[in-house]
Amino acid sequence: MRLQGKVALITGAASGIGRESALLFAQEGAKVVVVDVVDEAGEAAAAAIRANGGEAIYVRADVANAAACENMIRVAEERFGGLHILFNNAGIMHSDDDNAMSTSEAVWDLTFAINVKGVFFGCKYGIPALLRSGGGAIINTASFVAHLGAATPQLAYTASKGAVLAMTRELAIIHARQNIRVNALCPGPLRTELLMKFLNTEEKKQRRLVHIPMGRFGEAQEMAKAALFLASDESSYMTGSEFLVDGGISSAYVTPE
C-alpha cells in the first residue's frame, strides 16, 4: 500500500475532494484525520473508513481560526503519534462572488479567510509536526482558474487560489532540504456540490463545459487519485509544482510563447 504507516490530515474532508481523498488514503494504508466544520458528514466519513477496516478520527476545525488549526494538528499527533501528510483542501466558492464591482468586501474577506488563511494556518502548525515526524508531504488545493481566470466571474475565489499557488512555491523552496515537499493540486471544473451550487443554471454550466476539451466535468475521485500521487513517494522528486488535473482546459487556452 502506498501510504502504509503514514498519518494524513485532510481539511474539508466531509465532502467532495476531501472525502474521496480520505477514503482513498485510508485504503492505501494511512491513518486519517478527517477535518471539517460539518460534524455529521465529517463523522460519517471517518466512520466509513473505520467500517472498511481503516483508522480514522473526525476533528472539528474552522481553518480560518488559528487555535482550531493548532488543535487539529495536536490531536493528530496525540492520537496517531505523528503527521506525514497535510492536505490543505478546505475551501469555499461563495454564491455571491462575482466581478470587482459586484463582489462585496464581506464575501472577499470570507473567501480569503478560508481559502488562504486556512492554508497558512495549516502550514504554520502542520510543518513543525511534519518535521517532528522526519518530513512529509503538503498538498494545497488551488485551481486552474489561478492560471486562466474564470469564464463566469468569481474574483475572490480566483485571487485566493492564486495566493495558494504563491504560498506553495515559497514553502516548497524554504523546506526543500528538510524532507518536506509542498505541491499544489489544481483541479479543473468538477461535478462537486461546491461548483454545482455556483454554476446553478444550465447556461452557467455550459459556459464552463464548452471550454473543456474532454467535454465533461471532472470527478472528486479523480482529484483524490491525483492527491494520492502527490502524497506518496511516487512523487518524491516533485516540490513547488502546480499539478493541473483539468481535462485539458489549461492547455487549450495557454498562449504559446
C-alpha positions in Angstrom: 0.0 0.0 0.0 1.3 3.4 -1.0 0.7 5.2 2.3 1.3 2.4 4.8 2.4 3.7 8.2 1.6 7.3 7.3 -0.7 9.7 9.2 -2.6 12.1 6.9 -4.7 15.1 7.9 -7.2 16.3 5.4 -9.2 19.5 5.8 -12.6 19.9 4.1 -12.8 16.1 4.3 -16.6 15.8 4.9 -17.4 16.1 1.2 -16.0 16.4 -2.3 -12.3 16.0 -3.0 -11.6 15.9 0.7 -13.9 13.0 1.5 -12.8 11.0 -1.6 -9.2 11.5 -0.6 -9.8 10.5 3.0 -11.3 7.2 1.8 -8.6 6.6 -0.7 -5.7 7.5 1.6 -7.1 5.1 4.2 -7.4 2.3 1.6 -3.7 2.9 0.8 -2.8 2.4 4.5 -2.9 5.8 6.0 -4.3 6.7 9.4 -6.6 9.7 8.6 -7.6 12.7 10.5 -10.9 14.0 8.9 -11.2 17.7 9.5 -14.3 19.8 8.7 -17.0 22.0 10.2 -19.9 19.8 9.1 -19.9 17.5 12.0 -22.4 14.9 10.8 -20.8 14.4 7.4 -17.3 14.5 8.9 -18.2 11.8 11.5 -19.7 9.8 8.7 -16.6 10.0 6.6 -14.4 8.8 9.5 -17.0 6.0 10.3 -16.9 4.9 6.7 -13.1 4.5 6.9 -13.4 2.5 10.1 -16.1 0.3 8.7 -13.7 -0.7 5.9 -11.0 -1.7 8.4 -9.1 1.6 8.4 -8.2 4.0 11.2 -9.7 7.5 11.2 -11.0 10.2 13.6 -13.0 13.3 13.0 -11.8 16.7 14.3 -14.0 19.8 14.0 -11.9 22.8 12.9 -12.7 26.1 11.3 -9.5 26.5 9.2 -9.8 30.3 9.4 -9.2 30.0 13.2 -5.6 29.7 14.4 -6.5 27.9 17.7 -8.6 25.4 15.8 -5.8 24.6 13.4 -3.3 24.3 16.2 -5.7 21.9 17.9 -6.3 19.6 14.8 -2.5 19.1 14.5 -2.2 18.4 18.2 -4.9 15.8 18.1 -3.3 14.1 15.1 0.0 13.7 16.9 -1.6 12.7 20.2 -3.9 10.1 18.6 -1.7 8.7 15.8 1.8 9.6 17.0 2.9 11.9 14.2 2.0 13.6 11.0 3.3 12.8 7.5 0.8 14.2 5.0 -1.0 17.5 5.3 -3.7 18.1 2.7 -4.9 21.7 3.0 -8.1 21.2 1.0 -10.8 23.1 2.7 -12.2 26.0 0.6 -15.3 27.9 -0.4 -16.8 29.4 -3.5 -19.4 31.9 -2.4 -22.5 32.2 -4.5 -22.3 36.0 -4.3 -18.7 36.0 -5.6 -18.7 38.0 -8.9 -16.7 40.7 -10.6 -14.8 43.5 -8.8 -17.8 45.8 -9.0 -20.3 43.4 -7.6 -18.4 41.3 -5.1 -18.8 42.6 -1.5 -16.0 43.2 0.9 -17.6 40.6 3.2 -17.5 37.9 0.5 -13.9 38.8 -0.3 -12.8 38.6 3.3 -14.6 35.3 4.0 -13.2 33.7 0.9 -9.6 34.7 1.8 -10.1 33.7 5.4 -10.9 30.1 4.5 -9.0 29.6 1.2 -5.8 31.5 2.0 -5.5 31.9 5.8 -6.7 28.3 6.2 -3.7 27.1 4.1 -1.4 29.4 6.1 -2.6 28.1 9.4 -2.4 24.5 8.3 1.2 25.0 7.3 2.0 27.2 10.4 1.1 24.4 12.8 1.5 21.4 10.5 5.1 22.0 9.3 6.5 21.6 12.8 4.6 18.3 13.2 6.0 17.1 9.8 9.5 18.0 11.0 9.0 16.1 14.2 8.0 13.1 12.0 11.1 13.3 9.9 9.4 15.1 6.9 6.5 14.5 4.7 4.2 16.0 2.0 2.0 19.0 1.9 -0.8 19.3 -0.7 -2.6 22.6 -1.1 -5.8 22.7 -3.2 -5.6 25.6 -5.7 -7.4 25.7 -9.0 -7.0 26.0 -12.8 -8.6 29.5 -12.5 -5.5 30.8 -10.8 -3.8 30.2 -14.2 -6.6 31.3 -16.6 -9.2 33.3 -14.8 -12.8 32.1 -14.9 -15.4 32.4 -17.7 -18.1 33.0 -15.0 -16.8 35.9 -12.7 -15.6 34.7 -9.3 -12.9 37.2 -8.5 -12.4 36.5 -4.8 -12.1 32.7 -5.4 -9.7 33.1 -8.3 -7.5 35.6 -6.4 -7.5 33.3 -3.4 -6.3 30.4 -5.4 -3.6 32.5 -6.9 -2.4 33.2 -3.4 -2.4 29.5 -2.6 -0.1 28.9 -5.6 2.3 31.6 -4.5 2.4 30.2 -0.9 3.0 26.7 -2.3 6.0 27.9 -4.3 7.7 29.7 -1.4 7.0 27.0 1.1 8.5 24.4 -1.3 11.7 26.4 -1.6 12.0 27.1 2.1 11.6 23.5 3.2 13.1 21.6 0.3 16.1 20.5 2.3 14.1 19.5 5.3 12.5 16.5 3.6 9.2 18.4 3.2 7.6 18.6 -0.2 4.9 21.2 -1.0 2.8 20.9 -4.1 -0.5 22.5 -5.3 -3.3 20.4 -6.7 -5.1 22.5 -9.4 -8.4 20.8 -10.3 -10.4 21.8 -13.4 -14.2 22.2 -13.2 -15.6 19.4 -11.1 -19.0 17.9 -10.7 -19.0 18.6 -7.0 -21.6 20.3 -4.8 -19.2 23.3 -4.4 -19.1 24.1 -8.1 -22.6 22.9 -9.0 -24.1 25.3 -6.4 -22.1 28.1 -8.0 -23.0 27.1 -11.6 -26.6 27.0 -10.6 -28.1 27.3 -14.1 -27.7 25.2 -17.2 -26.4 28.3 -19.0 -23.6 28.7 -16.4 -22.7 25.0 -16.7 -22.5 25.2 -20.5 -20.2 28.3 -20.3 -17.7 26.1 -18.5 -18.2 22.8 -20.4 -17.7 24.5 -23.8 -14.1 25.3 -22.7 -13.1 21.8 -21.5 -11.6 19.7 -24.3 -12.8 16.5 -22.6 -16.3 17.9 -22.7 -17.3 16.9 -19.1 -16.8 18.0 -15.5 -14.1 16.1 -13.5 -15.0 13.9 -10.6 -13.8 14.3 -7.0 -12.5 10.7 -7.1 -10.2 11.7 -10.0 -8.7 14.5 -7.9 -8.3 12.1 -4.9 -6.1 9.9 -7.1 -4.0 12.9 -8.1 -3.7 13.9 -4.4 -2.6 10.3 -3.6 0.2 10.6 -6.1 1.4 13.9 -4.5 1.1 12.4 -1.0 3.0 9.2 -1.9 6.7 8.5 -2.5 5.9 8.2 -6.2 6.2 12.0 -6.4 9.4 12.1 -4.4 11.2 14.4 -6.8 8.3 16.9 -7.0 8.1 20.0 -5.0 6.8 23.5 -5.8 4.7 22.1 -8.6 1.3 23.1 -9.8 -0.3 19.8 -10.7 -3.0 20.6 -13.2 -5.8 18.0 -13.4 -8.2 19.9 -15.5 -9.5 17.9 -18.5 -7.1 19.8 -20.8 -8.6 23.3 -20.3 -5.4 25.0 -19.4 -3.6 23.6 -22.4 -6.4 24.6 -24.7 -6.1 28.3 -23.6 -2.4 28.7 -22.9 -0.8 31.4 -25.0 2.2 30.0 -27.0 5.4 31.9 -26.5 
